[in-house]
């Protein structure tokens, strides 16, 4: 494996973005600004987990060819070089890659890291195959605006047989929460706005999931894992799914919303590394995703909320998500029986 190409843009970003749909161009443009990278780099849970997964497994990275999909400021690429990688190729569409080249150079790694600007599906790599793929592809609710399709493309085209993916497992969890005050502030507000009925906007507000930090004390039910992705075997069509869930109440309380978060696993490591984005652990920039229910459920300890979670990419913009949650409270009390369905759009 030879002929490492120079760290030059593979195409002019302006020309490439001009040919994209507005929503797609907006997605890539959002990563041009340093603020979003500052937030991710300061996310200690995220960045430390990747660093530990790479540094604690130098035996896996030594003398390997590594592909960093969506490399951003190239922090993961530089971790890989520090762990002994023979060469790292970083690919990113946004203009932040120009700063990444400066960062790589000032850290003395330009001979070990090749940075390519462009879409993963369109750039030409300097190596026919890679031994390891690293990527921080996760979005809110795991799949919103995520780059998982791109990682799977890179896996199928470039990863050697028995090659490794960091991370390689992701699991979506759900739980029910009591959130009456905030629901009233965000949703009930529209019932009377300066003396006027604004309920058409109330219906809109109900369909937009809220990304926010949830206090663990608000969690009423046990958490449950509902959907797991194995990055070695998953296909893009698997990312449109409908799965059942069952949430068991921990105490007598109200349930105003269902929240979702995800856990990430690096199972190839000698010592497995995992991090969570749930309400029970340290803050991450992904926070949790809150889906308000039409009904207020009154639950007693031991009762279950059962239902289905459906998620699929929006037909017009694949980075957006259409999410459907159906639910039913299993109770012997006829006065508290409740069931319903909510449809949500993450855009």
Residue pairs with C-beta under 8 A, 6 or more apart in sequence:
1 65
1 127
1 128
3 126
4 87
4 114
4 126
5 114
5 116
5 124
5 126
6 114
7 101
7 104
7 110
7 113
7 114
7 115
9 97
9 98
9 116
9 117
9 118
10 116
10 117
10 118
10 122
10 123
10 124
11 117
11 118
11 122
13 93
13 94
13 95
13 117
16 93
16 118
16 119
17 25
17 28
17 29
18 25
20 28
21 317
23 317
23 319
23 320
24 317
24 319
27 145
27 319
28 93
28 94
29 94
30 36
30 94
31 37
31 72
31 92
31 93
31 94
31 96
32 94
32 95
32 96
33 96
34 96
34 99
37 72
37 73
37 96
39 285
40 46
40 47
40 72
40 136
40 285
41 47
41 73
41 75
43 283
43 284
43 285
44 282
45 275
45 277
45 281
45 282
45 283
45 284
46 136
46 275
46 284
46 285
47 75
49 264
49 266
49 273
49 274
49 275
50 75
50 76
50 79
50 134
50 136
50 166
51 79
52 273
53 166
53 167
53 266
53 269
53 273
54 61
54 76
54 79
54 80
54 82
54 83
54 134
54 166
55 79
55 82
55 83
56 269
56 270
56 271
56 273
57 83
57 268
57 269
57 270
58 83
58 84
59 270
60 132
60 164
60 268
60 269
61 80
61 83
61 84
61 85
61 132
62 83
62 84
62 85
63 84
63 85
63 86
64 84
64 85
64 86
64 131
64 132
65 85
65 86
65 87
65 88
65 89
65 127
65 129
65 130
65 131
65 132
66 77
66 80
66 85
66 87
66 88
66 89
66 130
66 131
66 132
66 133
66 134
67 88
67 89
67 91
67 125
67 130
67 132
67 133
67 134
67 154
67 158
67 159
68 74
68 76
68 77
68 80
68 88
68 89
68 90
68 91
68 134
68 135
69 91
69 120
69 133
69 134
69 135
69 137
69 147
69 150
69 151
69 154
70 91
70 92
70 120
70 135
70 136
70 137
70 147
70 150
71 77
71 90
71 91
71 92
71 97
71 100
71 115
72 92
72 94
72 96
72 100
72 136
73 96
73 99
73 100
73 103
74 90
74 100
74 103
74 104
74 113
74 115
76 134
76 135
76 136
77 88
77 90
77 104
77 109
77 113
77 115
77 134
78 103
78 104
78 107
78 109
78 113
80 88
80 132
80 134
81 88
81 109
81 112
81 113
85 112
85 132
86 112
87 112
87 113
87 114
87 127
88 112
88 113
88 114
89 113
89 114
89 115
89 116
89 125
89 126
89 127
89 130
90 97
90 100
90 113
90 114
90 115
90 116
91 115
91 116
91 117
91 118
91 120
91 123
91 125
92 100
92 115
92 116
92 117
93 117
93 118
93 119
95 117
97 115
97 116
97 117
98 117
100 115
101 110
101 115
104 110
104 113
104 115
114 126
116 123
116 124
116 125
117 123
119 150
120 150
120 153
120 154
121 150
121 153
125 158
127 158
128 158
129 158
129 159
129 160
129 163
130 158
130 159
130 160
130 163
131 159
131 160
131 163
131 164
132 163
132 164
132 165
132 166
133 151
133 154
133 155
133 158
133 159
133 163
133 164
133 165
133 166
134 165
134 166
135 147
135 151
135 154
135 165
135 166
137 146
137 147
137 148
137 150
137 151
138 146
138 170
138 262
138 264
138 286
139 145
139 146
139 286
140 211
140 286
140 287
140 289
140 346
141 172
141 209
141 260
141 262
141 289
141 311
141 321
141 323
141 346
142 170
142 172
142 229
142 262
143 239
143 311
143 321
144 319
144 320
144 321
144 346
145 319
145 320
146 319
148 229
148 234
148 236
148 239
149 236
149 239
149 318
151 165
151 231
152 231
152 234
152 235
152 236
155 165
155 231
155 232
159 165
164 268
165 231
165 232
165 268
166 266
166 268
167 231
167 264
167 265
167 266
167 267
168 230
168 231
168 232
168 265
168 266
168 267
168 268
169 228
169 229
169 230
169 231
169 264
169 265
169 267
170 228
170 229
170 231
170 262
170 263
170 264
170 265
171 225
171 227
171 228
171 229
171 262
171 263
171 265
172 225
172 226
172 227
172 228
172 260
172 261
172 262
172 309
173 223
173 224
173 225
173 226
173 260
173 261
173 262
173 263
173 278
174 223
174 224
174 226
174 245
174 247
174 258
174 259
174 260
174 309
175 219
175 220
175 221
175 222
175 223
175 224
175 247
175 258
175 259
175 279
176 219
176 220
176 221
176 247
176 249
176 255
176 257
176 258
176 259
176 297
176 299
176 305
177 214
177 218
177 219
177 220
177 255
177 256
177 257
177 258
177 259
177 290
178 218
178 220
178 253
178 254
178 255
178 256
179 214
179 218
179 256
179 257
179 290
179 292
180 254
180 256
180 296
183 256
183 257
183 292
186 205
186 210
186 292
187 202
187 205
187 206
187 292
188 202
190 198
190 199
190 201
190 202
190 205
191 197
191 198
191 199
191 202
192 198
206 292
206 294
206 342
207 342
207 343
207 344
207 345
208 344
208 345
208 346
209 289
209 290
209 291
209 323
209 344
209 346
210 289
210 290
210 292
211 286
211 287
211 288
211 289
211 290
212 287
212 288
212 290
213 279
213 283
213 287
213 288
214 259
214 279
214 287
214 288
214 290
215 279
216 279
216 280
218 279
219 250
219 259
219 279
219 280
220 249
220 250
220 251
220 253
220 254
220 255
220 299
221 247
221 248
221 249
221 250
221 255
221 299
221 305
222 247
222 248
222 250
223 278
223 280
224 245
224 246
224 247
226 243
226 244
226 245
226 309
227 241
227 243
227 309
227 311
229 238
229 239
239 311
239 312
239 313
240 311
240 312
240 313
241 310
241 311
241 312
242 308
242 309
242 310
242 311
242 324
243 308
243 309
243 310
244 306
244 307
244 308
244 309
245 306
245 307
245 308
245 309
246 304
246 305
246 306
247 258
247 304
247 305
247 306
248 302
248 303
248 304
249 255
249 299
249 300
249 301
249 302
249 303
249 304
249 305
250 301
251 301
252 299
252 300
252 301
253 299
254 296
254 297
254 298
254 299
255 293
255 296
255 297
255 299
255 305
256 292
256 293
256 296
256 297
257 290
257 291
257 292
257 293
258 290
258 291
258 293
258 305
258 325
258 327
259 279
259 288
259 289
259 290
259 291
260 288
260 289
260 291
260 309
261 276
261 277
261 278
261 279
261 286
261 288
261 289
262 276
262 277
262 286
263 274
263 275
263 276
263 277
263 278
264 274
264 275
264 276
264 277
265 272
265 273
265 274
266 272
266 273
266 274
275 281
275 284
277 284
277 286
277 287
277 288
278 288
279 288
289 346
291 323
291 325
291 342
291 344
292 342
293 325
293 327
293 340
293 342
294 340
294 342
295 338
295 340
297 305
297 327
297 329
297 336
297 338
298 336
299 305
299 329
299 331
299 336
300 331
300 333
303 329
303 330
303 331
304 329
304 330
305 327
305 328
305 329
305 330
306 327
306 328
306 330
307 325
307 326
307 327
307 328
308 324
308 325
308 326
309 323
309 324
309 325
310 323
310 324
310 325
311 321
311 322
311 323
311 324
312 321
312 322
313 319
313 320
313 321
313 322
314 320
314 321
314 322
314 345
314 347
317 347
320 345
320 346
320 347
321 345
321 346
321 347
322 343
322 344
322 345
323 343
323 344
323 345
323 346
324 341
324 342
324 343
324 344
325 341
325 342
325 344
326 339
326 340
326 341
327 339
327 340
327 341
328 338
328 339
329 336
329 337
329 338
329 339
331 337
